[in-house]
Amino acid sequence: MLSYPSTIPLSSRTLNHLADLIRAHRNQHRSRWRRLAPGRQALLALAHLRNGDTYTRLAAGFAVSVATAWRYVQEAITLLAAVAEDLTTAMRRIRRLTYAILDGTLIPIDRVADQRPYYSGKHKRHGVNVQAIADAAGRLVWASPALPGSTHDLTAARIHGIIDALSSADVMTFADKGYQGARGSLRTPFKRRRFRPKLSRRQRRSTGRTRESVLVANERSPPSRPGIFWPSYAAVHAAPLRSCRPSSSCTTSKRTATQDETYDPRMIDAEVTVRRASDADAPALAGLRWRRAIQERGYQGDNLDEFVATLGDWMRCHPEHRAFVAEVAGEVIGMAWLAVLDRVPTANKYARRGGDVQSVFVVPELRDRRVGAQLMSAVLNEARGLELEHVTVHSSTRAVSFYEHNGWGHDPEWLSWAPEA
């Protein structure tokens, strides 16, 4: 039989650690003489766990039987599992990280009797799913117990309670697109879907940075962590929320979304709340109107404070115009107005009213969250409750598809007129 030298891409510290565990275990149980010393048994186990050498090859190389090689490996696995930290203990270290990285990997296994749960359709092989948390440098912090390979990464993360633990500790965590929908403190790249608006420039930039950083992380990752790709993009460190220009109207109420607004990335996956606006929301609504005028119509004025006061007075004098706002993490990020208009009575119906939707706007950074659809749903529910005969909207060319997807239709009997310029 021929033999050849080989290497294991692990440090001697790992070997010594496992050898110490085996030595302590033998002393505790007053084990009798064994074929291999603790160091050699540790080397045999690491060769199987890290390089995937079969029991037959290990038995031949270490001059033991196949049954002994199997027993040595199983004993080493039991000892390593006993000293492994659970998620609660690992969170003490994870809380101190600037941000964490979550990813899943499939560890190949041989076929088992009940093989269907262990077959991964993504990797086209049998294996077990392991979730891992790493720091910003790609160093492994914690690895989860194994689940059948058919388990989706997002499902596995929820089963182990990873998402809840990271969100409760408020740890900014980055993951790939397989974790979309996790919400909490997890951040994932943006995914373009059918019937959804195109990605904004910031979303495309963030997704591009994610891909670049994954490649960089893969180049820097040592071979001791195969199959785990750690995105460490720096786009996560966005500037914190800033209020609008210093004024009493901005500092005594919710912050407004002006042209200088920078949104915290934590808001991207936070829950969206839609409600009826009150007079206290006037500064926020004015900020959205101001931002829309600057971004979409090229307005370059400096009368923001005057406009905030004017809109507040106008809202109090025109209660027939009902505003709805969308909030994320306490910040107003969208609005929609419903103007309720009285109509001329008829002989058989004295009270007649119609509605007109006006000034629908969502900040571009969060337009992929279906915020506009939620605002429109709230407006139309209000119209049903008021028993309006009809609701109209004067849409821009770009927004026509949005209204069509939210139940609006074209009516050839509706005409419009505008005075000559």
C-alpha positions in Angstrom: 0.0 0.0 0.0 1.3 3.4 -0.9 1.2 6.5 1.3 1.8 10.2 0.7 2.1 13.3 2.8 -0.9 15.6 3.2 -1.9 18.7 5.1 -4.9 20.0 7.0 -5.6 23.7 6.7 -5.9 24.2 10.4 -3.6 25.7 13.0 -1.7 23.7 15.7 -3.8 25.5 18.3 -6.9 23.7 17.0 -5.1 20.4 17.2 -3.9 21.1 20.7 -7.3 22.2 21.9 -9.0 19.0 20.7 -6.1 16.9 22.1 -6.5 18.5 25.5 -10.3 17.7 25.4 -9.6 14.1 24.6 -6.9 13.8 27.3 -9.2 15.3 29.9 -12.0 13.0 28.9 -9.7 9.9 29.2 -8.5 11.0 32.6 -12.0 11.6 33.8 -13.1 8.1 32.8 -9.8 6.5 33.8 -9.5 5.1 30.4 -7.2 2.2 29.8 -4.5 2.1 27.2 -5.6 3.0 23.7 -4.2 2.4 20.3 -3.7 6.1 19.5 -2.4 8.9 21.8 -4.7 11.9 22.4 -2.8 14.0 19.8 -3.0 11.3 17.2 -6.7 10.8 17.8 -7.3 14.5 17.5 -5.4 14.5 14.2 -7.5 11.6 12.9 -10.7 13.4 13.8 -9.7 16.7 12.2 -8.6 14.9 9.0 -12.1 13.5 8.7 -14.0 16.6 9.7 -11.9 19.1 7.7 -10.6 17.1 4.7 -13.5 14.6 4.5 -11.2 11.6 4.5 -13.1 8.3 4.7 -12.9 6.0 7.6 -11.3 3.4 5.5 -8.5 5.7 4.4 -8.0 7.0 7.9 -7.9 3.4 9.4 -5.2 2.5 6.9 -3.2 5.6 7.5 -3.3 5.4 11.3 -3.0 1.6 11.5 -6.3 1.1 13.3 -9.5 -0.7 12.3 -12.4 1.0 10.6 -14.5 0.6 13.6 -11.9 2.2 15.8 -11.5 5.2 13.4 -15.3 5.7 13.5 -15.4 5.5 17.3 -12.5 8.0 17.7 -14.2 10.5 15.3 -17.6 10.2 17.1 -15.9 10.7 20.5 -14.2 13.8 19.2 -17.4 15.2 17.8 -19.2 14.7 21.1 -16.4 16.5 23.0 -16.4 19.4 20.6 -20.2 19.7 20.8 -20.1 19.8 24.6 -17.9 22.9 24.7 -19.7 24.7 21.9 -21.5 27.9 22.9 -25.3 28.2 22.5 -26.7 31.3 20.8 -27.5 33.0 24.1 -23.9 32.7 25.3 -22.6 33.8 21.9 -24.8 36.9 21.8 -22.6 38.3 24.6 -19.8 38.6 22.1 -22.0 39.4 19.1 -23.5 42.4 20.8 -20.0 44.0 20.9 -19.6 43.8 17.1 -20.0 46.8 14.8 -22.1 44.6 12.7 -22.5 40.8 12.1 -22.8 38.7 9.0 -25.2 35.8 8.7 -24.9 33.1 6.1 -25.8 29.4 5.7 -23.7 26.6 4.2 -24.4 23.0 3.2 -22.1 20.4 4.7 -22.2 17.3 2.4 -23.1 14.0 3.9 -23.5 10.4 2.7 -27.0 9.2 1.9 -29.2 8.1 4.8 -32.2 5.9 5.0 -34.7 8.8 5.1 -32.7 10.7 2.4 -35.4 13.1 1.1 -35.2 15.7 3.9 -31.4 15.9 3.5 -31.4 16.5 -0.3 -30.7 20.1 -1.2 -32.3 21.1 -4.5 -30.1 24.2 -4.6 -26.8 22.3 -4.3 -28.1 19.0 -6.0 -26.7 16.8 -3.2 -27.3 15.5 0.3 -26.2 17.5 3.2 -27.0 19.4 6.4 -27.8 23.1 6.7 -25.6 25.0 9.2 -26.2 28.7 9.9 -23.1 30.7 10.8 -22.5 34.2 12.2 -19.2 36.0 11.5 -17.7 39.3 12.4 -16.8 42.1 9.9 -13.5 40.4 9.1 -15.1 37.1 8.3 -14.0 35.3 11.5 -16.5 32.7 12.6 -18.3 33.7 15.8 -21.0 31.0 16.1 -22.4 28.1 14.2 -25.8 26.5 14.6 -26.7 22.9 15.1 -27.3 21.0 11.8 -30.7 20.8 10.1 -31.7 18.7 7.1 -30.2 20.0 3.8 -33.6 20.8 2.3 -34.2 23.5 4.9 -34.2 27.0 3.5 -31.7 29.4 5.1 -34.4 31.8 6.2 -36.4 28.9 7.8 -33.3 27.6 9.5 -32.5 31.0 10.9 -36.0 31.3 12.3 -35.9 27.8 13.8 -32.7 28.5 15.7 -34.0 31.9 16.9 -31.2 33.8 15.2 -33.3 36.6 13.8 -35.1 37.2 17.0 -31.8 37.2 19.0 -30.1 39.6 16.7 -33.1 41.9 16.5 -33.5 41.9 20.3 -29.9 42.9 20.7 -30.2 45.5 18.0 -27.2 44.1 16.1 -26.9 45.3 12.5 -26.6 42.1 10.5 -26.1 41.6 6.8 -27.1 38.5 4.8 -27.7 37.5 1.1 -31.0 37.5 -0.8 -31.9 34.1 0.7 -32.9 35.9 3.9 -35.2 38.5 2.3 -38.3 38.9 4.4 -36.5 38.3 7.7 -36.9 42.0 8.8 -35.8 42.9 12.2 -32.2 44.1 12.2 -31.2 42.0 9.1 -30.3 43.8 5.9 -30.3 42.1 2.5 -29.6 43.3 -1.0 -32.5 44.6 -3.0 -34.3 42.2 -5.3 -36.0 43.4 -8.5 -39.4 41.7 -8.9 -42.0 41.8 -11.6 -44.7 44.6 -11.3 -42.5 46.5 -8.9 -40.9 49.9 -9.5 -37.3 49.9 -10.8 -34.6 50.0 -8.2 -33.5 53.5 -7.2 -30.0 54.7 -7.7 -29.2 54.1 -4.0 -30.6 50.6 -4.1 -28.6 49.7 -7.2 -25.5 51.2 -5.6 -26.0 49.3 -2.4 -26.6 46.0 -4.2 -23.4 46.6 -6.3 -21.4 47.3 -3.2 -22.7 44.1 -1.7 -21.5 42.0 -4.6 -18.1 43.7 -4.6 -17.6 43.2 -0.9 -18.6 39.5 -1.2 -15.9 39.1 -3.8 -13.4 40.9 -1.6 -14.4 38.8 1.4 -14.0 35.6 -0.6 -10.5 36.6 -1.7 -9.6 37.4 1.9 -11.3 34.4 3.5 -8.7 31.7 4.5 -9.4 28.2 3.3 -10.4 27.2 6.9 -13.9 28.6 6.1 -15.0 27.0 2.8 -18.4 27.7 1.4 -19.1 30.7 3.6 -19.1 34.0 1.8 -19.1 37.1 4.1 -20.3 40.3 2.6 -18.7 43.2 4.5 -19.9 46.2 2.5 -19.2 49.5 4.0 -22.5 51.0 2.7 -24.1 49.9 6.0 -22.5 52.9 7.8 -24.9 55.4 6.4 -25.3 58.8 8.1 -27.9 59.0 10.8 -31.2 60.7 10.3 -31.0 64.4 10.2 -33.8 66.9 10.7 -34.7 69.6 8.2 -33.3 73.1 8.3 -33.2 74.5 11.9 -36.5 76.1 12.7 -39.1 75.9 15.4 -41.4 74.0 13.1 -38.8 71.3 12.5 -37.6 70.8 16.1 -41.0 70.7 17.8 -42.5 67.9 15.6 -41.6 64.9 13.6 -38.6 65.3 11.3 -39.5 66.2 7.7 -38.1 64.6 4.6 -36.3 67.4 2.9 -33.9 67.3 0.0 -31.1 66.9 2.5 -32.7 63.9 4.3 -30.5 60.8 4.7 -32.4 57.7 5.8 -31.0 55.2 8.2 -30.6 51.8 6.6 -32.4 50.3 9.6 -35.6 51.8 8.2 -35.4 49.7 5.0 -36.9 46.6 6.6 -38.9 48.3 9.5 -42.6 47.9 9.6 -44.7 50.5 7.7 -47.6 52.1 9.4 -50.3 54.1 7.6 -52.7 56.4 9.5 -54.8 59.5 9.2 -52.8 62.7 9.5 -53.4 65.4 12.1 -52.5 69.0 12.4 -49.3 68.0 14.2 -48.2 66.3 11.0 -48.2 69.5 9.0 -44.4 70.1 9.2 -43.8 66.5 8.0 -46.3 66.9 5.2 -44.8 70.2 4.2 -41.4 68.6 4.1 -42.6 65.9 1.7 -44.3 68.5 -0.5 -41.1 70.5 -0.4 -38.9 67.6 -1.3 -41.2 66.6 -4.2 -41.1 70.2 -5.6 -37.3 70.1 -5.5 -36.7 66.6 -6.8 -39.4 66.3 -9.4 -40.0 69.9 -10.5 -36.7 71.6 -10.0 -37.9 74.1 -7.5 -35.0 76.1 -5.9 -36.6 78.4 -3.3 -35.6 79.0 0.3 -39.0 79.6 1.8 -39.3 76.3 3.7 -40.3 77.9 7.0 -42.9 80.0 5.4 -44.3 77.1 3.5 -44.5 74.9 6.7 -46.6 77.6 8.4 -48.8 78.2 5.3 -49.6 74.5 4.9 -50.5 74.1 8.6 -53.0 77.0 8.3 -54.4 75.7 5.1 -55.0 72.2 6.6 -57.0 73.8 9.5 -59.1 75.8 7.0 -59.7 72.9 4.6 -60.9 69.9 6.7 -62.4 68.4 3.5 -58.9 67.6 2.4 -58.0 64.5 4.4 -54.3 63.5 4.5 -52.9 60.1 5.2 -49.2 59.5 6.2 -47.0 56.4 6.1 -44.5 56.0 8.9 -41.4 53.9 9.3 -39.6 53.9 12.7 -41.5 57.0 13.7 -40.5 58.9 10.5 -43.1 60.2 8.0 -41.9 58.8 4.6 -45.1 59.0 2.5 -48.4 60.8 2.1 -51.6 60.7 0.1 -54.5 63.2 0.2 -58.2 62.6 -0.4 -60.3 65.7 -1.2 -64.0 65.2 -0.4 -66.1 67.4 -2.7 -69.9 68.0 -2.4 -71.9 67.5 -5.6 -75.1 69.1 -6.8 -78.1 67.3 -5.3 -80.5 65.4 -7.5 -84.3 64.9 -7.1 -83.8 61.4 -5.6 -80.5 62.0 -3.7 -79.8 65.1 -1.8 -76.4 64.2 -0.3 -73.9 63.5 -3.0 -70.1 63.5 -2.6 -67.2 62.5 -4.7 -63.5 62.3 -4.1 -60.2 63.2 -5.7 -56.8 61.7 -4.8 -54.1 64.3 -4.7 -50.4 64.6 -3.8 -49.4 61.0 -3.5 -45.7 60.8 -2.7 -43.2 58.4 -1.2 -39.6 59.1 -0.6 -37.5 57.4 -3.4 -35.4 55.5 -0.9 -38.4 53.4 0.3 -40.5 53.0 -2.8 -39.8 49.3 -3.0 -41.7 48.6 0.2 -45.3 48.9 -1.2 -45.8 52.0 0.8 -47.8 53.6 -2.0 -50.1 50.6 -2.2 -50.7 50.8 1.6 -51.5 54.5 1.3 -53.8 54.0 -1.6 -55.6 51.2 0.3 -56.2 53.5 3.3 -57.5 56.3 1.0 -59.9 54.0 -0.8 -61.1 52.5 2.5 -61.9 56.0 3.7 -63.8 56.7 0.4 -65.9 53.5 1.0 -66.7 54.6 4.5 -67.8 58.0 3.3 -69.9 56.4 0.6 -68.4 58.5 -2.1 -69.9 58.1 -5.6 -66.5 58.0 -7.3 -62.9 58.9 -6.8 -60.7 60.4 -9.4 -57.0 61.0 -9.7 -54.9 63.1 -12.1 -51.8 60.9 -12.5 -48.5 61.6 -14.0 -47.4 59.4 -17.0 -44.9 57.5 -14.8 -47.5 56.7 -12.1 -50.2 55.3 -14.4 -49.1 51.7 -14.0 -49.1 52.2 -10.2 -52.7 53.2 -10.1 -53.6 50.4 -12.6 -52.0 47.8 -10.3 -54.0 49.2 -7.3 -57.5 48.8 -8.9 -57.9 52.0 -10.9 -59.3 51.9 -14.4 -59.6 54.2 -17.4 -63.0 55.9 -18.1 -63.5 57.4 -21.5 -66.3 59.6 -20.2 -64.0 61.6 -18.0 -62.5 64.6 -19.6 -60.2 67.4 -18.4 -59.6 70.9 -19.4 -56.7 73.3 -18.7 -56.4 77.0 -19.5 -54.0 77.9 -22.3 -50.6 78.8 -21.1 
